Amino acid sequence: MSFQMARLDNPAGRLHALLTEYRATATDQRSIRATWAHVLGVSEDEAAVAVIEVGGLIPAIESAVARAGDEAQQEVLSYYRLHWATPITTPDYPTGQTPSPGKALVDVGALTALGGLSSFLSSVASEGVVPDAEQIQSLRDKLSHLIKELAGADTFPSQFQRLLLDRLHSVLWALDHFRIGGPEATTAAAERLLGSIQLAAATTPEVRQHRAAIARVVETVGAVWAIFKAGPTVRNALEAWSTLSELPSGP
C-alpha cells in the first residue's frame, strides 16, 4: 500500500490521486480494466467492483462542495463532473479491450481543476489527519492480530463476540480501502465499534465480566480512531471509552 499524504483528507483529493496514477500508468496497449486493476492493487476480476467504489467519490465530492457553500467551486464541479466520471464509467470504451485510450482517458484540464478543488476542500472541509503508509500498515497489523486472537478465543458471549469481529473487520476494510474512503470512513467504522462496546458494556452484565478484554479492544480501536484526529476532543473521548473497563462486573 502506498499513497501520497497530501489531499487524501477529502474526496476530491482521493479521486485526484487515483486519476493521476491512472494517467501515469496507462498505455494504449493495456486495457482500461487492467489499468484500474494495477492502480487499485486488485485482480482484473475484482476491478469492476473496485471501480464502483471509486465512482462513489463523485457524489461524495458533490456533498462536500454543497456543504462548503462556495458558488465558484460549485461551478467547477458542474462543468467538470462528467470529465472526472469518464475514466470510471467509460461510456464510449469497452473496458477489457486493447488498444485503449491510454492516458487520454483522463483529461489533463479536468485533472488540474480537480486538484484545485481538492486544495479548497482540504482547507475548508478536511476529514482529518492522513497518516503515512507505515502508520496505516502498523494499524492494520494490530487489528489483524486482534481479530485472530478474538476469533480463536472463548472470551465474550457468542453474540457479542460475533458483533465485535464484524465491527473489527469493518475497521480493517476501511484501512485497506483508505485511498478511497479516507479518514472519514475509517473513523466512522471505529466509532461504530466503540459505540457497540459502550452500549453492550452498559447494558449486559455478561459483557462487563470481561473488563480486561474490553479494555484491550478499546485500546486498539481507540488508537486507530485517535490517529486520524487531533486536539482535546480526542483526549476526552478516549478517556470516556477507557472508563468502560472500570464498570462494575455485576448487573
N, C-alpha and C positions, 0 to 999 in steps of 0.2 A: 504494500500500500504506500503510495507516495502522492503528495499534493503540495501546492503552494499555500502558505499560510494566508496570504493577502486575499481579502474579499470573500472567503468562504463563509463569512458570517451573515450572508444574505443570499436569497435565491438567484438573483441576477448574477452575483459573483460566482456562484457554483455552476450555473449554466455557461457563463463566460469561460470558466476554466475548462469545462468539458468540451465546448465547441472549439476552443483554442487548441486543445490536444487533438481533437478530431482533425482539424485542418493541418496540424503539424505532421500527422502520421498518415493521412490519406494519400492514396495514389490511384490513378485510373485503372490499375491492374489489381486492385483489391476491392472487393465488393463493399457496399455500404454496411451490410451486416457484419462482415469480417472486421471492418474498421471500428465499428462500435464495440464489438467483442473485445478488440485489443484495448480500446480506451477504457472500458469498464472492467476489464480483467475477468471476463467470463467466457464461456464457450459460445460458439455461434448458435448452438441450440438454445442457450439461455439468453442470447442477446435481445430477442424480441420482447421478452418480459422486462428485461433491464432497461431497455429504451423507453418503455411505457413509464417507468419510474422517472426517467429524465424528463419526459413530457409533462409530468406533474409540476415541474419547476415553472412552467409558463403561467398557470393560474396562481401559483404562489407569488410570482412576480407581480401579477395584477393586483393581488390582495395587498401586498406590501406597498405598492405605489398608491393605491387607493387610500390606505391608512395614512400615508405621508401627506396627502392632500396637495401635492405640487402640480400645478397645471402644465408646466413645461415638461416635466417628466412623464406626465400622462400623455402628452402629445408624442413624445419619443416612443412610448410603449405602443400607442395606437398605430404609428407609422411602421415600426419595425417588428411588431409581434409575429406576423406571418413569416418574415425573413428568419427569425430565430427558430420558428417551429419547423421550417422546411427540412433541415437536416435530421429532424426527429420523425416527422410524418412522411417525408419523401413522397409526396403525392404524384410526382411525374417520373419516378425511377423505381424499377424493381430492386429490392434490397439485396438480392442474392446474386445479381448478375455482374459480370465484367465484360467490357470496360465500364467503369462507373464514372460519375462526375469528378471523383477525386476531391482535391482541395476546393474546387469551385462550388461544391455543395454548400460551403459556409461562406456567406457574403462578407467581405472584409469590412465594408462600411457598416453593416449591421452589427458585426462583432465589435467594432470600435464604439458604436453607440451603446451596446450592452455593457461594455467596460465602464463607460461614463455613468450609466445608470447604477451599476454596481458600486462605484465610488460614492454616489449620492446616498444610496441605501445604507452603505456601511457607516456613513456619517450620522444619518438621522434615524436609522432603524436597525442597528446591529442586533443580531440574535444572541450574541455572547462571545466569549473568548474562543479562539481557534487554536487548539494545542498543535504541537508539531507531530510528525508521523510517529516518532519514537514514543511519545506520550500516549498516543492512541493505541499503539501496539501493546504497551505496558498495561493499559486498562483492559484491553481485550484478553490478554493472558490471565490477568487476575480474575476476570469474570468467568472465563472458560474453566479455570481451576475450581472456582466456587461451584459452578454448575455440576461439574463431575463429582465433586465432593458431596453435594446435596443429593444428587441422583442416586448415589450409591449408599446413602445413609438412611437409617430409620430414625430421623431426627424430629420431624414435626408430624402432626396429624396428616393423614394422606391427602385430604382435600386441600389443606393449606400448602402442603409441600408441592402439589401439582401447580397451584396458583403461583407460588414463588418461582418455580422452574420456568413456567410460561412467561412471567414478567422478566426474569433474568435473560431469557432468550430474546425477548423484545429489545432489551437494552443492548445486548450483543449485536443483534441485527442492525440497530441504529448506528453503532460504531462501524460495522462492516460497510454500511452504506453512507458513511459520513459525507462523502463528496457530493451526495445528492440531498440528504436530509439535513445536514449541518448541525449546529449546536442546538437548535430548537427541537428537532426530532429526538435527539439524544437526551436532553434534559427532561423532555416530556415523558419519555419512556421510564427514566429513572424516577421521576415524581410519581408516576402511576404505581410503580413497585413500592416505593416508600409509603405512599398513601395506603396501599393494601395492607402493608405490615402494621401501620399505625392503627388502622381500623380493627384488624384481627387481634392485635395485642390488647386493645382497649376493651374488646367485647368477648373474647374467647379465652377462658381460663386454661384450656389445654395448650394454647399457643404461649401463654405467659409463663408456663412452666419451663420453657426453653429460652431463658433470657440470654444466656451466653451465645447461643446460636443466632438469635435475633440480632444481638449486638454485632456479630461478625458480618452478617448480611448488610446491616445498616452501614457499617463502617466501609465496606467495599463499594456498595452502590452510592453511598454518600460521597465518596471520593470521586466517583465518576461524575456525579452531578456538580460537585464543587469546582472541578477543574474548568468547567465552562462558564462559571460565574465569577463575580468579584464583589468585594465590599461587605459591609455589616450584615446585609440580608443573608448572605451565605452563612456567616458565623451563627446568627440567630437561628436559622433553620436547622443547621447541623446540631446545635445544642438541643433544640426541641426533639429532633429524631433520636438523639443519643439517650434521652431520658426514657425511651421505650424499654431499655434493658433494666431500668430501675423500678418498673411497675411491679406491684406485688404479684406473687405467683398464684394466688388464690382467686376466687370469683370476686 
